[in-house]
């Protein structure tokens, strides 16, 4: 299976722009979780840039020995992307009542380097029945010191959403939930940066 580059950036970068890194826990092309994040990018306010991280499958399995002198290039790129973001937005599927291994692997690479520490983070859930992965991800992020926003940890029912998120405006409940999450992240980032 090859990794599909889901990278997308919405908005013109400027020094005043808030940068949100969106991370999907799914490697699957056409994933609902990725579609939800693409929808969020489309709904972002003019002063908010949402970038979808596309390097999850390129990360090597976590091995502290590989991090001794210089981390692998894919790990350094992940760390740079997270460090450059003002906030992080996660949306992940649930596999066997847990977080997909590829997402947990990415988080493991960030534990010791600390890019998520005190960073505003919100969680989205594209599958209303999937609650175990959300709880597990929230616990991991809290342990890492992320500033987890509890209110915007929403279940965003993605039924009817196209894979590219282009019809998000037509799905009122999802549209409103995503706008609320982005606004909460913006508020948290402004408070954290002042």
C-alpha positions as CSV (number, residue, x, y, z in Angstrom):
1,X,0.0,0.0,0.0
2,X,1.4,3.4,-0.9
3,X,0.8,6.5,1.1
4,X,-1.5,9.1,-0.5
5,X,-0.3,12.6,0.1
6,X,-3.3,14.4,1.5
7,X,-1.5,17.6,2.1
8,X,-3.7,20.7,1.7
9,X,-3.3,24.2,2.8
10,X,-6.1,26.7,2.8
11,X,-5.4,30.4,3.2
12,X,-2.5,32.7,2.4
13,X,0.4,32.4,4.9
14,X,1.2,35.6,6.8
15,X,2.8,36.4,10.1
16,X,-0.6,37.1,11.7
17,X,-2.1,33.8,10.4
18,X,-2.9,31.1,12.9
19,X,-1.5,27.8,11.8
20,X,-3.3,24.6,12.6
21,X,-1.8,21.2,11.8
22,X,-4.5,18.6,11.1
23,X,-3.5,15.0,11.6
24,X,-5.6,12.1,10.4
25,X,-5.1,8.8,12.1
26,X,-6.0,7.0,8.9
27,X,-3.7,6.0,6.1
28,X,-6.6,5.0,3.9
29,X,-7.3,7.0,0.7
30,X,-10.8,8.3,0.9
31,X,-10.9,8.0,4.7
32,X,-13.8,9.7,6.6
33,X,-11.4,11.0,9.2
34,X,-9.3,12.7,6.6
35,X,-12.4,14.0,4.8
36,X,-13.5,15.7,8.1
37,X,-10.1,17.4,8.4
38,X,-10.3,18.5,4.7
39,X,-13.7,19.9,5.5
40,X,-12.3,21.8,8.4
41,X,-9.6,23.2,6.2
42,X,-12.3,24.5,3.8
43,X,-14.2,26.1,6.6
44,X,-11.2,27.9,8.2
45,X,-11.5,31.6,8.7
46,X,-9.3,33.8,6.5
47,X,-6.8,34.3,9.3
48,X,-6.5,30.5,9.9
49,X,-4.3,28.2,7.8
50,X,-5.1,24.5,8.2
51,X,-2.4,22.1,6.9
52,X,-3.1,18.4,6.6
53,X,-0.1,16.3,7.7
54,X,0.6,13.7,5.0
55,X,3.7,11.9,6.3
56,X,2.2,9.4,8.8
57,X,3.1,6.3,6.7
58,X,6.7,7.5,6.1
59,X,7.6,7.5,9.8
60,X,9.8,4.6,10.9
61,X,8.7,2.4,13.8
62,X,9.6,4.2,17.0
63,X,13.0,3.3,18.2
64,X,14.9,5.5,20.7
65,X,18.2,4.3,19.3
66,X,17.4,6.0,16.0
67,X,16.9,9.2,17.9
68,X,20.2,9.3,19.6
69,X,22.3,11.5,17.3
70,X,19.9,12.7,14.6
71,X,16.3,11.6,14.1
72,X,15.3,10.1,10.7
73,X,14.2,12.8,8.2
74,X,10.5,11.9,8.3
75,X,10.6,12.3,12.1
76,X,12.4,15.7,11.9
77,X,9.8,16.8,9.4
78,X,6.9,15.8,11.7
79,X,8.6,17.6,14.6
80,X,9.1,20.7,12.5
81,X,5.5,20.7,11.4
82,X,4.1,20.3,14.9
83,X,6.5,22.9,16.3
84,X,5.5,25.4,13.6
85,X,1.8,25.0,14.3
86,X,-0.1,27.2,16.7
87,X,-2.6,24.3,17.4
88,X,-3.1,20.7,16.3
89,X,-6.4,19.1,15.3
90,X,-6.6,15.3,15.3
91,X,-9.3,13.0,13.8
92,X,-8.8,9.3,14.0
93,X,-10.6,6.1,13.3
94,X,-10.9,3.4,16.0
95,X,-9.3,0.0,15.4
96,X,-10.0,-2.8,17.9
97,X,-11.1,-0.2,20.5
98,X,-7.8,1.7,20.1
99,X,-5.8,4.3,18.3
100,X,-4.3,3.1,15.0
101,X,-0.7,2.0,15.4
102,X,0.5,4.5,12.8
103,X,-0.9,7.5,14.8
104,X,0.4,6.2,18.1
105,X,3.8,5.7,16.5
106,X,3.8,9.4,15.4
107,X,3.0,10.4,19.0
108,X,5.8,8.2,20.4
109,X,8.3,10.1,18.2
110,X,7.1,13.4,19.8
111,X,7.1,12.3,23.5
112,X,10.8,13.1,24.2
113,X,11.2,16.1,22.0
114,X,8.1,17.9,23.4
115,X,6.6,19.7,20.5
116,X,3.1,19.1,21.8
117,X,3.8,20.4,25.3
118,X,1.3,23.2,26.1
119,X,0.1,23.3,22.5
120,X,-3.7,23.7,22.1
121,X,-5.1,20.4,20.7
122,X,-8.6,19.4,19.8
123,X,-10.0,16.0,18.9
124,X,-12.6,15.2,16.3
125,X,-14.4,11.8,15.9
126,X,-16.0,11.0,12.6
127,X,-17.7,7.8,13.9
128,X,-20.2,8.2,16.6
129,X,-19.9,4.7,17.9
130,X,-16.1,4.9,18.2
131,X,-15.3,6.2,21.7
132,X,-12.4,4.1,22.9
133,X,-9.8,5.6,20.5
134,X,-10.9,9.1,21.5
135,X,-10.4,8.3,25.2
136,X,-7.0,6.6,24.6
137,X,-5.8,9.5,22.4
138,X,-6.9,12.1,24.9
139,X,-5.0,10.2,27.7
140,X,-1.9,10.0,25.6
141,X,-2.0,13.7,24.7
142,X,-2.6,14.7,28.3
143,X,0.4,12.6,29.4
144,X,2.4,14.4,26.7
145,X,1.4,17.8,28.2
146,X,-0.7,19.0,25.4
147,X,-3.4,21.6,26.2
148,X,-6.3,19.4,25.3
149,X,-9.5,21.3,24.7
150,X,-12.3,19.2,26.1
151,X,-15.3,21.0,24.7
152,X,-14.3,20.7,21.0
153,X,-13.6,17.0,21.4
154,X,-16.7,16.5,19.2
155,X,-18.3,13.7,17.4
156,X,-18.6,15.1,13.9
157,X,-20.9,12.7,12.0
158,X,-19.4,12.5,8.6
159,X,-22.2,10.7,6.7
160,X,-22.6,12.2,3.3
161,X,-19.2,14.0,3.3
162,X,-17.3,13.6,0.1
163,X,-13.7,12.3,0.4
164,X,-12.3,15.7,-0.4
165,X,-14.5,17.5,2.1
166,X,-15.8,19.8,-0.6
167,X,-19.5,19.5,0.4
168,X,-19.0,20.4,4.0
169,X,-21.0,23.6,3.7
170,X,-24.1,21.5,2.8
171,X,-23.9,19.4,6.1
172,X,-25.1,21.9,8.7
173,X,-24.3,19.9,11.8
174,X,-20.8,19.0,10.7
175,X,-20.2,22.4,9.3
176,X,-21.2,24.1,12.6
177,X,-19.2,21.6,14.7
178,X,-16.0,22.1,12.7
179,X,-16.3,25.9,12.8
180,X,-16.8,25.7,16.6
181,X,-13.6,23.5,17.0
182,X,-11.6,25.9,14.8
183,X,-12.8,28.9,16.8
184,X,-12.0,27.2,20.1
185,X,-8.5,26.3,18.9
186,X,-8.0,29.9,17.7
187,X,-9.1,31.2,21.1
188,X,-6.8,28.8,23.0
189,X,-3.8,29.7,20.7
190,X,-4.5,33.5,21.3
191,X,-4.7,33.0,25.0
192,X,-1.6,30.8,25.1
193,X,0.4,33.3,23.0
194,X,-0.4,36.4,25.0
